[in-house]
Amino acid sequence: MTPLRQRMIDAMVQRGFALRTQESYVDAVVRMSKYYGRDPAIYAATEVEAYLLHLIKDKKLSYSTVNQAACASRFLFETVLGHERARFLIPMAKVPQTQPQVLARAEIAALFAACHHRTHLTLLQTIYAGGLRVSEACALQVTDVDSHPDRMCLRVTQGKGAKDRYTLLAPTLLGQLRQHFRRTQPARWLFTKRDSDAPMPIESAQRIYQRARHRARIMKPGGIHTLRHCFATHLLEGGVDLFTIQKLLGHGYISTTSRYLHLTSPQFAAPKDVNPLDLLAGLPVS
């Protein structure tokens, strides 16, 4: 490990950056250093800007991905190397604002029905019913499941922004998790890597979702994060207030959560005999 990389990692650890953020920032700088073939510490601002343009024009990467590389570069050159932003300007692209795709409840039911592996099914159900990010689901531990009647929640440890929070553990999901416990007897991690005691890799969870989506013949684009969008939208349609959903999702600002107001269906009527917080119980039989 080069001294500069270690300085960058130490600076991120000191500021409490999440491990996934640390890894993505380091990876972005490593890729830039491979592109130029020399120490990033001696780059000019114009070289960083040219590299970001290369990612857009030649690599055809999305603006959000390029902005992540720009954020990593800003942290390196401003925080670690001490360059003034006014003299070492690294531009950020304006990311087009698009509305996320949301699956209908029938599509969610079809997705689960197309998931043939019981552990994989439980993983997808947990993400949907708890509104989890994929990284949060993969990092769930057995002790994060609190099934006491006066608690009934999932603990999310060090989610985005290095924040802990609690989210829903509805009775239907609890039943699925109890079956999962009896079947797999997990020691520490709720969802593990195949033939290992390590937590399931995020990439594996993403592949699980895509395979189920293709088998269910769901044509809407999007990855496993779609289930989190569905969680928020379906709760809103069930009559749950925006502030509660904000806390369950772990959003810092209510404005971030309010975008789901544009995705709700005015035609949906919540079943009268189903708790609106128990999303799995409200799914149609596929």
Backbone as CSV, one residue per row, in Angstrom:
resi,resn,N_x,N_y,N_z,CA_x,CA_y,CA_z,C_x,C_y,C_z
1,MET,0.840,-1.191,0.000,0.000,0.000,0.000,0.879,1.246,0.000
2,THR,0.588,2.172,-0.902,1.379,3.391,-0.996,1.077,4.316,0.189
3,PRO,2.038,5.170,0.558,1.788,6.106,1.669,0.582,7.020,1.414
4,LEU,0.379,7.432,0.149,-0.745,8.313,-0.156,-2.072,7.593,0.055
5,ARG,-2.144,6.336,-0.375,-3.387,5.587,-0.170,-3.669,5.426,1.317
6,GLN,-2.628,5.138,2.101,-2.823,4.989,3.534,-3.274,6.292,4.171
7,ARG,-2.715,7.423,3.717,-3.144,8.731,4.226,-4.616,8.967,3.923
8,MET,-5.034,8.586,2.723,-6.427,8.782,2.339,-7.349,7.909,3.189
9,ILE,-6.979,6.664,3.381,-7.792,5.761,4.201,-7.861,6.258,5.634
10,ASP,-6.725,6.680,6.183,-6.701,7.185,7.559,-7.600,8.413,7.708
11,ALA,-7.590,9.293,6.695,-8.423,10.494,6.751,-9.902,10.130,6.723
12,MET,-10.269,9.113,5.961,-11.667,8.695,5.908,-12.087,8.013,7.197
13,VAL,-11.210,7.185,7.760,-11.509,6.525,9.034,-11.690,7.570,10.129
14,GLN,-10.828,8.577,10.140,-10.908,9.630,11.142,-12.231,10.374,11.072
15,ARG,-12.782,10.490,9.881,-14.044,11.223,9.696,-15.268,10.324,9.739
16,GLY,-15.055,9.055,10.033,-16.175,8.139,10.213,-16.858,7.705,8.939
17,PHE,-16.131,7.681,7.809,-16.727,7.232,6.559,-17.073,5.748,6.650
18,ALA,-18.191,5.371,6.052,-18.575,3.963,6.000,-17.541,3.176,5.197
19,LEU,-17.395,1.899,5.532,-16.405,1.060,4.861,-16.643,1.012,3.363
20,ARG,-17.899,0.911,2.953,-18.210,0.849,1.528,-17.804,2.158,0.833
21,THR,-17.975,3.289,1.496,-17.548,4.566,0.930,-16.033,4.615,0.807
22,GLN,-15.344,4.149,1.825,-13.880,4.098,1.774,-13.405,3.274,0.579
23,GLU,-14.020,2.121,0.402,-13.611,1.232,-0.688,-13.868,1.858,-2.050
24,SER,-15.032,2.502,-2.209,-15.369,3.104,-3.505,-14.468,4.295,-3.804
25,TYR,-14.135,5.094,-2.797,-13.249,6.248,-3.005,-11.845,5.788,-3.391
26,VAL,-11.327,4.812,-2.668,-9.983,4.307,-2.982,-9.962,3.696,-4.375
27,ASP,-10.993,2.929,-4.708,-11.057,2.303,-6.029,-11.085,3.355,-7.133
28,ALA,-11.827,4.446,-6.918,-11.905,5.505,-7.926,-10.547,6.156,-8.156
29,VAL,-9.790,6.390,-7.095,-8.471,7.010,-7.229,-7.476,6.034,-7.857
30,VAL,-7.573,4.767,-7.511,-6.682,3.751,-8.103,-6.907,3.671,-9.608
31,ARG,-8.162,3.700,-10.023,-8.458,3.638,-11.459,-7.884,4.865,-12.187
32,MET,-7.967,6.031,-11.564,-7.418,7.227,-12.185,-5.898,7.147,-12.270
33,SER,-5.266,6.615,-11.242,-3.807,6.500,-11.255,-3.337,5.495,-12.308
34,LYS,-4.118,4.453,-12.542,-3.778,3.484,-13.592,-3.939,4.115,-14.969
35,TYR,-4.909,5.002,-15.105,-5.142,5.665,-16.384,-3.950,6.542,-16.765
36,TYR,-3.410,7.273,-15.781,-2.278,8.159,-16.064,-0.924,7.486,-15.839
37,GLY,-0.899,6.431,-15.039,0.343,5.706,-14.824,1.357,6.427,-13.960
38,ARG,0.907,7.296,-13.072,1.828,7.981,-12.172,1.101,8.425,-10.905
39,ASP,1.866,8.929,-9.961,1.363,9.279,-8.642,0.289,10.373,-8.738
40,PRO,-0.915,10.148,-8.182,-1.973,11.164,-8.240,-1.597,12.470,-7.541
41,ALA,-0.657,12.423,-6.628,-0.303,13.622,-5.867,0.232,14.742,-6.744
42,ILE,0.694,14.410,-7.944,1.289,15.436,-8.805,0.367,15.837,-9.959
43,TYR,-0.890,15.401,-9.930,-1.814,15.763,-11.006,-2.177,17.240,-10.935
44,ALA,-2.453,17.786,-12.095,-3.041,19.117,-12.183,-4.565,18.984,-12.224
45,ALA,-5.251,20.056,-11.870,-6.720,20.028,-11.878,-7.254,19.710,-13.265
46,THR,-6.562,20.190,-14.301,-7.010,19.928,-15.670,-6.935,18.440,-16.001
47,GLU,-5.984,17.729,-15.415,-5.867,16.287,-15.662,-7.014,15.523,-15.008
48,VAL,-7.386,15.934,-13.820,-8.523,15.295,-13.151,-9.797,15.541,-13.945
49,GLU,-9.962,16.771,-14.411,-11.144,17.107,-15.203,-11.170,16.310,-16.507
50,ALA,-9.994,16.145,-17.142,-9.914,15.369,-18.383,-10.251,13.906,-18.141
51,TYR,-9.847,13.387,-16.996,-10.152,11.985,-16.673,-11.658,11.799,-16.476
52,LEU,-12.300,12.726,-15.788,-13.751,12.630,-15.590,-14.491,12.705,-16.923
53,LEU,-14.008,13.537,-17.811,-14.610,13.629,-19.141,-14.420,12.326,-19.905
54,HIS,-13.262,11.696,-19.724,-12.988,10.390,-20.343,-13.997,9.332,-19.862
55,LEU,-14.335,9.380,-18.590,-15.302,8.415,-18.057,-16.674,8.582,-18.708
56,ILE,-17.030,9.837,-19.008,-18.338,10.100,-19.614,-18.340,9.782,-21.108
57,LYS,-17.341,10.284,-21.829,-17.339,10.182,-23.289,-16.866,8.825,-23.793
58,ASP,-15.817,8.298,-23.183,-15.221,7.050,-23.676,-15.760,5.815,-22.963
59,LYS,-15.873,5.903,-21.640,-16.345,4.759,-20.862,-17.871,4.674,-20.816
60,LYS,-18.540,5.768,-21.190,-20.011,5.808,-21.212,-20.619,5.543,-19.833
61,LEU,-19.952,6.005,-18.793,-20.467,5.807,-17.447,-21.549,6.841,-17.137
62,SER,-22.412,6.500,-16.209,-23.485,7.420,-15.836,-22.910,8.618,-15.088
63,TYR,-23.664,9.707,-15.083,-23.217,10.906,-14.388,-23.091,10.664,-12.887
64,SER,-23.957,9.852,-12.330,-23.869,9.580,-10.895,-22.588,8.814,-10.561
65,THR,-22.189,7.882,-11.449,-20.947,7.137,-11.236,-19.745,8.058,-11.364
66,VAL,-19.779,8.941,-12.364,-18.681,9.890,-12.555,-18.604,10.854,-11.376
67,ASN,-19.731,11.253,-10.848,-19.731,12.149,-9.693,-19.123,11.489,-8.465
68,GLN,-19.272,10.184,-8.359,-18.623,9.476,-7.248,-17.104,9.567,-7.384
69,ALA,-16.605,9.425,-8.611,-15.167,9.587,-8.848,-14.741,11.026,-8.557
70,ALA,-15.598,11.983,-8.891,-15.292,13.395,-8.610,-15.249,13.647,-7.104
71,CYS,-16.166,13.052,-6.358,-16.169,13.212,-4.899,-14.904,12.608,-4.289
72,ALA,-14.500,11.446,-4.798,-13.269,10.817,-4.315,-12.070,11.706,-4.605
73,SER,-12.053,12.306,-5.793,-10.950,13.188,-6.167,-10.932,14.437,-5.296
74,ARG,-12.104,15.003,-5.046,-12.167,16.178,-4.180,-11.629,15.867,-2.786
75,PHE,-11.999,14.708,-2.276,-11.528,14.343,-0.942,-10.006,14.188,-0.939
76,LEU,-9.472,13.551,-1.969,-8.027,13.350,-2.036,-7.281,14.675,-2.118
77,PHE,-7.678,15.515,-3.080,-6.899,16.717,-3.356,-7.164,17.847,-2.363
78,GLU,-8.377,17.917,-1.831,-8.689,18.992,-0.892,-8.390,18.597,0.550
79,THR,-8.920,17.460,0.968,-8.795,17.063,2.371,-7.432,16.465,2.682
80,VAL,-6.978,15.556,1.804,-5.721,14.842,2.084,-4.507,15.667,1.669
81,LEU,-4.544,16.231,0.459,-3.385,16.951,-0.065,-3.429,18.451,0.209
82,GLY,-4.562,18.954,0.661,-4.635,20.333,1.101,-4.756,21.389,0.022
83,HIS,-5.183,21.018,-1.188,-5.377,22.017,-2.243,-6.639,22.836,-1.963
84,GLU,-6.600,24.118,-2.267,-7.784,24.959,-2.131,-8.726,24.712,-3.302
85,ARG,-10.014,24.611,-2.999,-10.988,24.307,-4.049,-10.992,25.375,-5.146
86,ALA,-10.814,26.631,-4.764,-10.841,27.711,-5.753,-9.693,27.586,-6.755
87,ARG,-8.582,26.986,-6.319,-7.423,26.863,-7.195,-7.295,25.471,-7.820
88,PHE,-8.040,24.497,-7.263,-7.981,23.126,-7.781,-9.419,22.651,-7.952
89,LEU,-10.071,23.197,-8.950,-11.501,22.980,-9.138,-11.774,21.636,-9.805
90,ILE,-12.592,20.829,-9.172,-13.022,19.546,-9.727,-14.528,19.632,-9.946
91,PRO,-14.984,19.652,-11.192,-16.416,19.872,-11.461,-17.261,18.650,-11.135
92,MET,-18.510,18.923,-10.788,-19.504,17.873,-10.556,-20.584,18.014,-11.624
93,ALA,-21.008,16.888,-12.176,-22.047,16.916,-13.210,-23.425,17.056,-12.576
94,LYS,-24.306,17.722,-13.282,-25.700,17.796,-12.853,-26.401,16.517,-13.297
95,VAL,-26.792,15.718,-12.330,-27.386,14.411,-12.617,-28.857,14.593,-12.985
96,PRO,-29.290,14.063,-14.128,-30.705,14.153,-14.497,-31.595,13.498,-13.440
97,GLN,-32.656,14.183,-13.057,-33.562,13.676,-12.033,-34.609,12.764,-12.674
98,THR,-34.551,11.496,-12.343,-35.509,10.530,-12.861,-36.260,9.889,-11.701
99,GLN,-37.492,9.513,-11.951,-38.281,8.844,-10.931,-37.943,7.352,-10.916
100,PRO,-37.793,6.752,-9.733,-37.481,5.322,-9.666,-38.648,4.470,-10.138
101,GLN,-38.327,3.291,-10.622,-39.353,2.332,-11.015,-39.933,1.668,-9.768
102,VAL,-41.218,1.432,-9.771,-41.891,0.758,-8.663,-42.669,-0.420,-9.215
103,LEU,-42.531,-1.564,-8.588,-43.265,-2.759,-9.002,-44.655,-2.760,-8.374
104,ALA,-45.614,-3.232,-9.122,-46.952,-3.431,-8.565,-46.904,-4.584,-7.565
105,ARG,-47.896,-4.667,-6.703,-47.904,-5.744,-5.714,-47.969,-7.111,-6.381
106,ALA,-48.665,-7.203,-7.496,-48.718,-8.475,-8.217,-47.338,-8.845,-8.767
107,GLU,-46.566,-7.845,-9.171,-45.218,-8.117,-9.665,-44.294,-8.546,-8.530
108,ILE,-44.468,-7.938,-7.355,-43.686,-8.368,-6.191,-43.991,-9.830,-5.868
109,ALA,-45.274,-10.180,-5.893,-45.671,-11.561,-5.609,-45.085,-12.513,-6.645
110,ALA,-45.105,-12.108,-7.917,-44.535,-12.951,-8.971,-43.024,-13.089,-8.811
111,LEU,-42.365,-12.002,-8.399,-40.920,-12.039,-8.163,-40.583,-13.059,-7.078
112,PHE,-41.323,-13.026,-5.985,-41.067,-13.969,-4.892,-41.373,-15.409,-5.319
113,ALA,-42.432,-15.585,-6.105,-42.782,-16.924,-6.563,-41.720,-17.496,-7.493
114,ALA,-40.995,-16.621,-8.182,-39.949,-17.067,-9.119,-38.619,-17.295,-8.438
115,CYS,-38.550,-17.028,-7.138,-37.305,-17.219,-6.382,-37.341,-18.619,-5.773
116,HIS,-36.611,-19.557,-6.357,-36.743,-20.970,-6.009,-35.936,-21.377,-4.774
117,HIS,-34.925,-20.624,-4.425,-34.093,-20.946,-3.265,-34.676,-20.255,-2.039
118,ARG,-34.920,-21.006,-0.976,-35.613,-20.457,0.180,-34.838,-19.316,0.843
119,THR,-33.520,-19.448,0.954,-32.730,-18.370,1.554,-32.760,-17.117,0.701
120,HIS,-32.705,-17.304,-0.625,-32.762,-16.168,-1.533,-34.118,-15.472,-1.426
121,LEU,-35.169,-16.257,-1.300,-36.504,-15.694,-1.146,-36.598,-14.874,0.139
122,THR,-36.080,-15.421,1.233,-36.130,-14.710,2.510,-35.344,-13.408,2.442
123,LEU,-34.220,-13.415,1.739,-33.425,-12.200,1.573,-34.248,-11.110,0.877
124,LEU,-34.872,-11.445,-0.251,-35.654,-10.455,-0.992,-36.855,-9.982,-0.178
125,GLN,-37.486,-10.896,0.537,-38.627,-10.509,1.361,-38.209,-9.567,2.491
126,THR,-37.042,-9.802,3.045,-36.542,-8.946,4.130,-36.244,-7.543,3.627
127,ILE,-35.647,-7.452,2.443,-35.343,-6.139,1.873,-36.631,-5.373,1.599
128,TYR,-37.618,-6.062,1.036,-38.883,-5.391,0.714,-39.663,-5.017,1.960
129,ALA,-39.828,-5.960,2.872,-40.677,-5.731,4.046,-40.014,-4.818,5.077
130,GLY,-38.672,-4.670,4.998,-37.976,-3.806,5.933,-37.468,-2.517,5.323
131,GLY,-37.593,-2.378,4.004,-37.119,-1.171,3.337,-35.611,-1.005,3.419
132,LEU,-34.885,-2.097,3.314,-33.442,-2.072,3.512,-32.677,-1.780,2.225
133,ARG,-31.529,-1.175,2.362,-30.559,-1.138,1.275,-29.927,-2.524,1.197
134,VAL,-29.413,-2.899,0.027,-28.852,-4.236,-0.126,-27.658,-4.429,0.810
135,SER,-26.848,-3.388,0.998,-25.700,-3.506,1.904,-26.158,-3.742,3.336
136,GLU,-27.285,-3.136,3.713,-27.810,-3.310,5.061,-28.345,-4.719,5.263
137,ALA,-28.994,-5.271,4.248,-29.521,-6.629,4.349,-28.390,-7.646,4.466
138,CYS,-27.340,-7.460,3.680,-26.211,-8.394,3.712,-25.453,-8.315,5.035
139,ALA,-25.539,-7.178,5.708,-24.823,-6.992,6.973,-25.676,-7.347,8.193
140,LEU,-26.922,-7.794,7.988,-27.779,-8.145,9.117,-27.200,-9.325,9.901
141,GLN,-27.224,-9.194,11.217,-26.805,-10.273,12.087,-28.009,-10.839,12.822
142,VAL,-27.855,-12.041,13.335,-28.948,-12.694,14.043,-29.438,-11.820,15.193
143,THR,-28.514,-11.144,15.868,-28.880,-10.308,17.012,-29.596,-9.025,16.611
144,ASP,-29.666,-8.736,15.306,-30.370,-7.542,14.836,-31.876,-7.768,14.739
145,VAL,-32.311,-8.996,14.913,-33.736,-9.324,14.844,-34.300,-9.338,16.259
146,ASP,-35.129,-8.366,16.575,-35.737,-8.271,17.904,-37.209,-8.653,17.782
147,SER,-37.527,-9.862,18.233,-38.877,-10.392,18.053,-39.744,-10.263,19.298
148,HIS,-39.273,-9.557,20.319,-40.098,-9.377,21.507,-41.370,-8.607,21.135
149,PRO,-42.503,-9.027,21.657,-43.784,-8.420,21.245,-43.840,-6.900,21.414
150,ASP,-43.130,-6.363,22.426,-43.184,-4.915,22.635,-42.090,-4.176,21.865
151,ARG,-41.339,-4.903,21.023,-40.308,-4.279,20.203,-40.582,-4.539,18.720
152,MET,-40.442,-5.788,18.284,-40.732,-6.197,16.902,-40.080,-5.259,15.889
153,CYS,-38.757,-5.354,15.751,-38.057,-4.474,14.828,-36.771,-5.132,14.341
154,LEU,-36.257,-4.604,13.253,-34.936,-4.968,12.739,-34.000,-3.809,13.028
155,ARG,-32.850,-4.121,13.575,-31.840,-3.089,13.835,-30.899,-3.015,12.639
156,VAL,-30.755,-1.833,12.079,-29.811,-1.591,10.989,-28.593,-0.901,11.596
157,THR,-27.457,-1.589,11.552,-26.238,-1.070,12.157,-25.374,-0.401,11.108
158,GLN,-25.044,0.865,11.364,-24.144,1.615,10.491,-24.613,1.577,9.036
159,GLY,-25.830,2.060,8.824,-26.341,2.199,7.469,-25.675,3.369,6.769
160,LYS,-26.282,3.850,5.714,-25.696,4.960,4.957,-25.510,6.163,5.866
161,GLY,-24.331,6.786,5.741,-24.019,7.897,6.616,-23.560,7.456,7.990
162,ALA,-23.210,6.157,8.121,-22.736,5.596,9.398,-23.763,5.793,10.511
163,LYS,-25.063,5.630,10.170,-26.135,5.827,11.139,-26.821,4.496,11.446
164,ASP,-27.131,4.304,12.718,-27.945,3.169,13.140,-29.418,3.587,13.101
165,ARG,-30.295,2.614,12.868,-31.723,2.910,12.927,-32.482,1.599,13.150
166,TYR,-33.775,1.725,13.354,-34.662,0.567,13.476,-35.712,0.644,12.379
167,THR,-36.070,-0.522,11.860,-37.113,-0.568,10.849,-38.084,-1.695,11.172
168,LEU,-39.045,-1.882,10.295,-40.169,-2.781,10.572,-39.766,-4.254,10.639
169,LEU,-40.408,-4.952,11.560,-40.397,-6.408,11.572,-41.844,-6.843,11.765
170,ALA,-42.568,-6.917,10.654,-43.983,-7.278,10.698,-44.135,-8.778,10.966
171,PRO,-45.290,-9.217,11.456,-45.488,-10.628,11.800,-45.201,-11.585,10.646
172,THR,-45.595,-11.231,9.431,-45.370,-12.140,8.302,-43.878,-12.312,8.043
173,LEU,-43.112,-11.238,8.081,-41.666,-11.350,7.887,-41.031,-12.132,9.028
174,LEU,-41.469,-11.897,10.253,-40.938,-12.638,11.392,-41.139,-14.140,11.196
175,GLY,-42.312,-14.527,10.690,-42.553,-15.940,10.412,-41.582,-16.500,9.391
176,GLN,-41.302,-15.736,8.335,-40.350,-16.176,7.320,-38.938,-16.294,7.901
177,LEU,-38.559,-15.344,8.745,-37.227,-15.379,9.349,-37.085,-16.549,10.317
178,ARG,-38.143,-16.868,11.031,-38.077,-18.019,11.945,-37.892,-19.318,11.172
179,GLN,-38.559,-19.441,10.049,-38.329,-20.617,9.198,-36.887,-20.649,8.701
180,HIS,-36.374,-19.466,8.347,-34.984,-19.358,7.890,-34.012,-19.777,8.995
181,PHE,-34.274,-19.370,10.231,-33.426,-19.762,11.351,-33.406,-21.280,11.518
182,ARG,-34.595,-21.878,11.506,-34.677,-23.334,11.701,-33.984,-24.090,10.569
183,ARG,-34.064,-23.539,9.367,-33.513,-24.222,8.193,-31.990,-24.084,8.098
184,THR,-31.462,-22.913,8.406,-30.039,-22.645,8.160,-29.193,-22.566,9.419
185,GLN,-29.821,-22.362,10.583,-29.089,-22.245,11.849,-27.919,-21.258,11.749
186,PRO,-28.167,-20.020,11.386,-27.066,-19.057,11.248,-26.409,-18.764,12.593
187,ALA,-25.078,-18.668,12.572,-24.333,-18.406,13.804,-24.248,-16.919,14.101
188,ARG,-23.893,-16.135,13.083,-23.749,-14.692,13.280,-24.505,-13.905,12.223
189,TRP,-24.149,-14.133,10.959,-24.757,-13.376,9.867,-26.066,-14.024,9.458
190,LEU,-27.063,-13.208,9.229,-28.375,-13.729,8.854,-28.337,-14.373,7.470
191,PHE,-27.630,-13.736,6.533,-27.487,-14.266,5.174,-25.988,-14.401,4.882
192,THR,-25.558,-15.611,4.608,-24.129,-15.875,4.493,-23.716,-16.204,3.061
193,LYS,-22.432,-16.034,2.824,-21.836,-16.440,1.566,-21.899,-17.961,1.456
194,ARG,-22.045,-18.457,0.257,-22.210,-19.902,0.062,-21.011,-20.674,0.617
195,ASP,-21.307,-21.707,1.418,-20.279,-22.562,2.024,-19.278,-21.751,2.828
196,SER,-19.777,-20.764,3.559,-18.889,-19.891,4.325,-19.661,-19.292,5.478
197,ASP,-18.910,-18.799,6.478,-19.526,-18.083,7.595,-19.497,-16.580,7.381
198,ALA,-19.000,-16.138,6.225,-18.918,-14.712,5.923,-20.278,-14.199,5.454
199,PRO,-20.540,-12.903,5.606,-21.818,-12.363,5.127,-21.935,-12.460,3.615
200,MET,-23.155,-12.540,3.125,-23.389,-12.630,1.688,-22.840,-11.396,0.985
201,PRO,-22.072,-11.557,-0.092,-21.594,-10.389,-0.845,-22.752,-9.638,-1.485
202,ILE,-22.607,-8.330,-1.561,-23.643,-7.498,-2.160,-23.908,-7.914,-3.602
203,GLU,-22.843,-8.251,-4.328,-22.995,-8.650,-5.730,-23.846,-9.909,-5.854
204,SER,-23.724,-10.821,-4.909,-24.538,-12.041,-4.934,-26.012,-11.715,-4.754
205,ALA,-26.310,-10.807,-3.829,-27.700,-10.404,-3.604,-28.280,-9.737,-4.839
206,GLN,-27.480,-8.927,-5.507,-27.953,-8.261,-6.719,-28.253,-9.279,-7.818
207,ARG,-27.404,-10.303,-7.942,-27.651,-11.355,-8.946,-28.903,-12.149,-8.610
208,ILE,-29.140,-12.387,-7.331,-30.340,-13.112,-6.900,-31.591,-12.373,-7.367
209,TYR,-31.605,-11.064,-7.180,-32.762,-10.266,-7.606,-32.934,-10.325,-9.122
210,GLN,-31.861,-10.151,-9.855,-31.962,-10.122,-11.316,-32.428,-11.464,-11.876
211,ARG,-31.954,-12.558,-11.299,-32.405,-13.881,-11.768,-33.900,-14.061,-11.517
212,ALA,-34.345,-13.667,-10.335,-35.778,-13.784,-10.027,-36.604,-12.872,-10.929
213,ARG,-36.096,-11.679,-11.196,-36.818,-10.740,-12.061,-36.979,-11.302,-13.467
214,HIS,-35.916,-11.897,-13.984,-35.997,-12.468,-15.330,-36.935,-13.670,-15.368
215,ARG,-36.879,-14.508,-14.338,-37.773,-15.674,-14.310,-39.231,-15.244,-14.198
216,ALA,-39.469,-14.152,-13.477,-40.838,-13.647,-13.329,-41.287,-12.826,-14.541
217,ARG,-40.373,-12.624,-15.496,-40.655,-11.865,-16.727,-41.128,-10.441,-16.415
218,ILE,-40.465,-9.840,-15.454,-40.737,-8.441,-15.122,-39.871,-7.583,-16.035
219,MET,-40.484,-6.762,-16.843,-39.772,-5.996,-17.853,-39.285,-4.644,-17.336
220,LYS,-39.803,-4.194,-16.224,-39.358,-2.910,-15.685,-37.876,-2.984,-15.333
221,PRO,-37.090,-1.954,-15.709,-35.662,-1.981,-15.396,-35.418,-1.681,-13.924
222,GLY,-34.167,-1.842,-13.530,-33.799,-1.523,-12.151,-33.234,-2.724,-11.434
223,GLY,-32.505,-2.446,-10.359,-31.876,-3.496,-9.578,-32.613,-3.763,-8.288
224,ILE,-31.913,-4.387,-7.373,-32.523,-4.819,-6.118,-32.996,-3.636,-5.266
225,HIS,-32.436,-2.454,-5.497,-32.873,-1.250,-4.766,-34.326,-0.904,-5.067
226,THR,-34.861,-1.483,-6.162,-36.277,-1.290,-6.500,-37.175,-1.723,-5.343
227,LEU,-36.772,-2.766,-4.622,-37.594,-3.253,-3.513,-37.715,-2.210,-2.410
228,ARG,-36.679,-1.432,-2.204,-36.734,-0.346,-1.205,-37.681,0.756,-1.667
229,HIS,-37.654,1.062,-2.965,-38.613,2.034,-3.500,-40.047,1.525,-3.322
230,CYS,-40.238,0.241,-3.550,-41.570,-0.349,-3.401,-42.034,-0.269,-1.942
231,PHE,-41.138,-0.520,-1.020,-41.447,-0.425,0.409,-42.032,0.943,0.739
232,ALA,-41.335,2.011,0.335,-41.781,3.367,0.652,-43.101,3.695,-0.027
233,THR,-43.211,3.362,-1.301,-44.417,3.694,-2.057,-45.629,2.927,-1.544
234,HIS,-45.459,1.641,-1.279,-46.579,0.822,-0.831,-47.026,1.219,0.576
235,LEU,-46.100,1.670,1.431,-46.507,2.163,2.744,-47.323,3.442,2.613
236,LEU,-46.882,4.344,1.735,-47.636,5.577,1.503,-49.043,5.266,1.015
237,GLU,-49.142,4.336,0.078,-50.455,3.962,-0.453,-51.327,3.313,0.614
238,GLY,-50.675,2.706,1.621,-51.423,2.080,2.710,-51.836,3.048,3.795
239,GLY,-51.431,4.314,3.651,-51.861,5.328,4.612,-50.839,5.670,5.678
240,VAL,-49.621,5.153,5.583,-48.575,5.468,6.559,-48.048,6.871,6.269
241,ASP,-47.831,7.659,7.305,-47.425,9.052,7.108,-45.973,9.159,6.659
242,LEU,-45.669,10.270,6.015,-44.360,10.488,5.401,-43.238,10.530,6.441
243,PHE,-43.498,11.127,7.603,-42.468,11.239,8.631,-42.048,9.856,9.128
244,THR,-43.006,8.969,9.324,-42.694,7.611,9.771,-41.845,6.889,8.734
245,ILE,-42.219,7.032,7.466,-41.465,6.375,6.396,-40.047,6.931,6.307
246,GLN,-39.903,8.230,6.531,-38.575,8.845,6.537,-37.683,8.172,7.579
247,LYS,-38.207,7.969,8.775,-37.429,7.357,9.845,-37.112,5.898,9.536
248,LEU,-38.060,5.189,8.952,-37.828,3.778,8.615,-36.759,3.627,7.539
249,LEU,-36.745,4.556,6.588,-35.759,4.512,5.505,-34.399,5.040,5.928
250,GLY,-34.371,5.852,6.983,-33.115,6.437,7.413,-32.714,7.658,6.618
251,HIS,-33.693,8.359,6.043,-33.403,9.578,5.285,-33.134,10.735,6.241
252,GLY,-32.143,11.549,5.892,-31.835,12.701,6.717,-32.802,13.843,6.525
253,TYR,-33.444,13.911,5.362,-34.321,15.029,5.040,-35.670,14.501,4.537
254,ILE,-36.738,15.140,4.967,-38.081,14.735,4.546,-38.260,14.940,3.049
255,SER,-37.509,15.875,2.459,-37.609,16.121,1.022,-37.158,14.910,0.216
256,THR,-36.213,14.152,0.760,-35.762,12.934,0.073,-36.885,11.906,0.021
257,THR,-37.620,11.797,1.104,-38.719,10.825,1.172,-39.930,11.290,0.376
258,SER,-40.128,12.593,0.282,-41.343,13.125,-0.345,-41.431,12.805,-1.829
259,ARG,-40.326,12.417,-2.457,-40.412,12.096,-3.888,-41.313,10.898,-4.127
260,TYR,-41.503,10.060,-3.102,-42.364,8.894,-3.276,-43.832,9.278,-3.378
261,LEU,-44.159,10.517,-2.997,-45.534,10.977,-3.153,-45.953,10.976,-4.619
262,HIS,-44.985,11.181,-5.514,-45.285,11.229,-6.949,-45.478,9.833,-7.541
263,LEU,-45.146,8.791,-6.767,-45.195,7.426,-7.301,-46.428,6.656,-6.838
264,THR,-47.187,7.225,-5.921,-48.329,6.494,-5.386,-49.450,6.411,-6.413
265,SER,-50.204,5.337,-6.317,-51.330,5.133,-7.224,-52.626,5.579,-6.545
266,PRO,-53.356,6.510,-7.137,-54.622,6.956,-6.531,-55.705,5.881,-6.592
267,GLN,-55.477,4.840,-7.373,-56.487,3.793,-7.534,-56.372,2.697,-6.485
268,PHE,-55.243,2.669,-5.753,-55.046,1.574,-4.803,-55.881,1.788,-3.546
269,ALA,-56.528,0.735,-3.108,-57.282,0.749,-1.857,-56.720,-0.344,-0.956
270,ALA,-56.212,0.054,0.199,-55.587,-0.908,1.102,-56.630,-1.881,1.647
271,PRO,-56.282,-3.181,1.723,-57.214,-4.155,2.303,-57.556,-3.776,3.749
272,LYS,-58.830,-3.844,4.112,-59.266,-3.394,5.427,-58.798,-4.332,6.539
273,ASP,-58.573,-5.607,6.226,-58.226,-6.564,7.268,-56.723,-6.824,7.364
274,VAL,-55.894,-5.989,6.714,-54.448,-6.182,6.711,-53.782,-4.946,7.281
275,ASN,-52.848,-5.153,8.207,-52.066,-4.052,8.756,-51.237,-3.424,7.635
276,PRO,-51.358,-2.127,7.387,-50.610,-1.511,6.280,-49.096,-1.612,6.442
277,LEU,-48.615,-1.857,7.679,-47.181,-2.022,7.898,-46.694,-3.426,7.553
278,ASP,-47.612,-4.365,7.408,-47.236,-5.744,7.073,-47.348,-5.915,5.564
279,LEU,-46.348,-5.474,4.843,-46.406,-5.449,3.381,-46.521,-6.850,2.793
280,LEU,-45.850,-7.823,3.380,-45.917,-9.183,2.834,-47.323,-9.749,2.931
281,ALA,-48.006,-9.431,4.019,-49.377,-9.933,4.196,-50.328,-9.296,3.203
282,GLY,-49.988,-8.107,2.699,-50.857,-7.413,1.776,-50.653,-7.781,0.318
283,LEU,-49.699,-8.691,0.034,-49.453,-9.087,-1.352,-50.529,-10.041,-1.846
284,PRO,-50.904,-9.950,-3.110,-51.858,-10.929,-3.669,-51.200,-12.289,-3.797
285,VAL,-52.004,-13.318,-3.811,-51.487,-14.677,-3.975,-51.095,-14.861,-5.428
286,SER,-49.791,-15.216,-5.649,-49.310,-15.340,-7.025,-49.549,-16.742,-7.546
